[in-house]
């Protein structure tokens, strides 16, 4: 099969022929129909996050099951599925208490560059090639654990199913799961990429007001307004703190930071009213930190929480997202940006880092 291979940090991806072994026990072979281009992949390409190399990136995808391995009972060839980069083992403490986004087995998979058993199905000329987050969907096919797929109902286009598996569930989930009840509360969302725009959709569903989006790209801010943001702030041309205080005097009840930068995290924390909460969603470089004023944290009882994968239970939350999309309650089509062929993968990442609007998607 053809796949995009990262041979070393900082190098362009190389699209080439690789060998893919058949699915093993409790694994499925998926023919990829669409794969989203996510900033998390860019972090691995740039070395901000580390993984074993060489590796086939891509963790936000969808496709059709072509074959199943021994012991697979929930799926059959022909099923349309959405891929999850955080499968649940169902046995560790985090899975058992209802926090599968923190599954211990999935964490081990990141370090091994393999699937749940720690081994890889990918190779090139007899040499080992690693999986990224147990998915590796910048390819024509992928072998994944059956615990890493969710059924996709009829009527959901491949591009929508793909972005739902990461950007949408992360952004919508940050509101519905990490924040929860917030009708009438103010939310400030920093970053209008795929995750930030999905958080706007979650805020609309939850009845938050006002919904303020901060970014530096005018077209992204325009999209945020189309999705339901009540106010937007162009950080490249405006004093953000002053603008936010004009919109919500005294501060917002909630802030979501979907970028992963220390300066925006600090601005987001400063934008909170007493008792407010900052939900950190964006990833940064390994070891990166930001400064928190101790007295503001204590005297104003502000909180900071992290949210991985929308703090979601994907087997429950992704079907809800698909249902809401089909019911017209989640206009996810507005999140999809440019379509690219696999051979255009490096162009897709150049557009991503250049401020492209909407989620770029790799399609056959």
N, C-alpha and C positions, 0 to 999 in steps of 0.2 A: 504494500500500500504506500501511498505518498503521505508524508507528514512534514511538519515544520520542526526542525531540530535546532536546539540551542546547544552549541558545542562548547562555548566559553562565555563568561560574563562580559557584557559590552559588545559582543559580536552580533552581526545581523543573523537573523534566523535563516537557515538553509532548508529549502523544500527539496526533499529527496525521497528515494524509495527506502523503506524500512521493512523489516520482517515483524509480523505480529503473530504470536502463538495462539492457538485456539483457547477458548475459555476453559478455566479449570473448574474444580468443584465450587458451586454457588457463585459462578461468574457468568456474565453474558457478553456476547459480541454485539456491538452497536454500530450500525452504519450511520455516520454523522450527517445530519441535515443542516445544522446551523451551529455556530460557535461564537459567543460574544467576546469582544475584545475589552478586557478589564484592566484597570490600573494595577491590580494585584499581580497579574502576569508581568506587567512592565517592571514592577519591583524586583521580580526574579531575573528578568533580562538585564537590569541595571546593576544587580548585586545588592540592592537594598535589603532584600530577603534572600536567604541562601537555600539551596537544594542540591542534591547530588547531580553531577553532570556526566555525560550529555543527557539532555532531557527533552521530551516533547511537551511544550507548554499547552495551555488551554484548559480551563476548569469550568467554563460556563457553556454548556452545550445540550443538544437534544438530538434524537435520531430514532431509528427503527431497529429493534432487535432482530438480528440475522440468525443467531444460534445461541443455545444455552448449554452450560456445562452440567456435569452430574450434580444432582441434588437441588436444582433450581425448580421450585414449585409455583412461584407467584407470577412468573412471566413465561411467555412463549414467543417463538418467532412471529414477526409481524406486529408486535406491540410497539406503540409509540411511547417513548419515555423521555423524561427530563433527567439530566445527570446532576448528581450532588457531589460537591467536593468535600462534604463532611458527612460520610455515611455513619450510621449508628450500629455499634456492635450489639447493643441490646443487653449487655451483661455488666458493663462497668458501672460504678456508682453514679456517674453523671447521667448515663442513659436511664438508669433505674429511677432516678429522682425527677426525670422529665426535662433534663437539660442536654439533649443529644448533640447540640452544637459544640459541647465540650467533651465529646466522646474521646476516651483515652486511646482507643485503638486507632482512631483517625489521626490523632496527634503523632503516634508512632509512624504512621504511613508517610508523613511529611519528611521525616528524617531518613527513612529507608529508601525513598524514591521508588517504592514498590506498591503493590496492592495490600489488602489487609493482612495477607500472610507474609508480607515483607519481600516478596519476590516480584520480578518484572516479567511482562509478556513481550517486551519490545527488545529488538536487537538490530544491529547494522553490521553486515559482513561478519556475523558471528560474535560481535562485541556487544556487551550489555548497554542498553539505553534505558533511562529511567522514566517513570511516570511522574507527572506533577499532580500532587494532591489526589492521587488515585484516579485521575480522569484522563488527561492528555488528549483533548479533543480538537487540537489544531491538526487534524488528520482526517483521512477518509474513513477510518474505522477506529474503534476503541474497545478494549476489553476492560470491563469494570466489575466490581462486586455487585451482586444483585441487591445488596443493601444500599447501593449508591444510585439507584434509579427510582423514579416515581412515575406512575402512568400519566400520560397526557391525553385529555379527552379530545374527541373529534371537534373540529371548529377552531382549535387553537393553532395558529400558524407556527412553523418551526422557529422563526425569529423570536416570536413572543415566548415560546416554551424555553428557548435557550436563555434569554435574559432573565426570565423568572427564576431560574435556578441559582442565580447569584445576586445580581444588582437589585432586582425587584424584592426578593424575599429579605435581603439585607436592609434596604431602605424602608419598605413598608413595615417589616418586622421591628425595626428600631422604634417606630412609633407605637404599633399595636402591642408589642411584647415588652420592650424595655421601658417604655413610658406608660402605656396603658391608658387609663381614663384621663382625658385631657380636653373634653368638650368645653369650649369657651376660654381655654388657656392659650397664651401666646407661645409660639414655637419659632425659633430662629434657626434656619438650616444653613450651614456654611458649606458651600460646594454644590454646584448644579450639574455634576456629572450624572452617570446612570444611577448611582446610589442616592445622591442628594435629591434628584428629581423623583425617585421612587419614594423617598421620605415625604415629599410634598403630597404625593397621592395618599400615603398613609395618614398624613395630617388632615387631609380633606375628609377621608373616611371617618376619622375620629372626631371631627367637628371642632378642631382647634381654630382659634381666631385671636389675633392675626397670625397668618403664616408668612413669615419673612424669609427671603432667600438672599444670600450674599455670595457673589461671585465676581470675577473680573472679565467675563466674556459676555458681551451684550446679547448675543443670540441665545446663549444658554439662559440668561435671565428672562428673555422673551418667552422661551419655552416653559420656564417655571410659572410664568403668569398664565399661560394657556392651560397648564395643568391644575391651577387653582391657588397659586400663591397670591396673597392679598397685597403684598408689597415686595419690592426687590431693591437691593442696594448694590451698586457697582463699586466694588472696593478699589478699583483702579482710579476712580475719579471722585471719591467721596470719603469724608471722615466717617468711618463705619460706626464708631462709638456714638458720635453725635446723631447720626441718622437713625440708629436703633433707638436711642433715647427719645427722639421725636416721635417715632412710631409707637413705642411702648414705654412711656415714661416710668422710670423706676425699675425697668428691666423685665425680661421675659421669664415665664415659669419654666420653660424648657429650651435647651439649645442642643442641636445635633451637629457634630463636626464630622463631615464626610470626606475630609481631605487627608488628614494625618500629618499636619504641619504644626510645629510648636507655636508659631505666632498666631495661627488661627485658633488653636486650642485655648491660648491665653485670652484672645479677644472674646471667644465664646464664653469662657468662664466669667469674664468681666461683664458680659451682657445679661447676666442672670439677676433676677430680683432676689431678695432674701428668701431662703428656702428653696431656691430654684435648683435644677439639676442639669448638668452637662452630660450628654450621652456621646461618648467617643466611639466612632465607627471606622474612620479612615485609618489605614496602616501607614507606618513610617519606616525609616531605616531601623535595623536591629540596634537596640541600645539607645534609641533616641528618647529624649526627655523634654518636658516643658515645666515652666515655673508656675507654682501656685502660691498666691499670697496667703500665708497662714491665718492671719487675722480675719480676712474676708471669708475664708473657709469656715472658721470657727464662729465668729461673731454674727455672721449672717446665715449660718447653717446651710451653706451651699453644698451640693454633692457632685461627685464625678463618678460615673459608672462607664464601664466598657460594654460593648455589645458586639459579639461575634456572630456573623451569619443571621443577623436580625434576632438573636436570642430565640431562634425559631425551633419548632419541631417540624421539619420539612414534610414528613409523611402526613401531617395534619394541615400545615399551613399552605403548602403548594397547591393541594386540591382546592382550598378556599380561594387562593389567588386566581386560579384558572376559572372557577365558578364566577367570581366577581368580574373577571374580564369578559366572559361570555354573556354576563348579564348587563354589560355596559357600564359597570360601576368603576372599573379601572381602565382608563384609556391608554393601555400600554403601547398601542401603535405609535403614539406620539414620542415614545422613548427611543424608538429604533432609528438609528442614523443611516449612514452609508453602508451598502452591501459591498463586500470584497470577495474575490476569489482567493483560494489558498496561496496562489503564486504572488498575491498582493499583500501578504501578511506584514511585511516590513513597512509598506506604505500605510497600512492600517494603524500600526503603532506610532508612526510619525504623526499621523493625524491626531491620534489620541493625545500625545504629549503636546501637540500644537493647539489644543483647545477645541477640537471638533465637537459639534453639537450632536447629542444623541449617542446611543450605544452603537458603535460599529459592529458589524456581524459578518463573519466568514461563512459563505454559503458555497455549495457545490458548483 
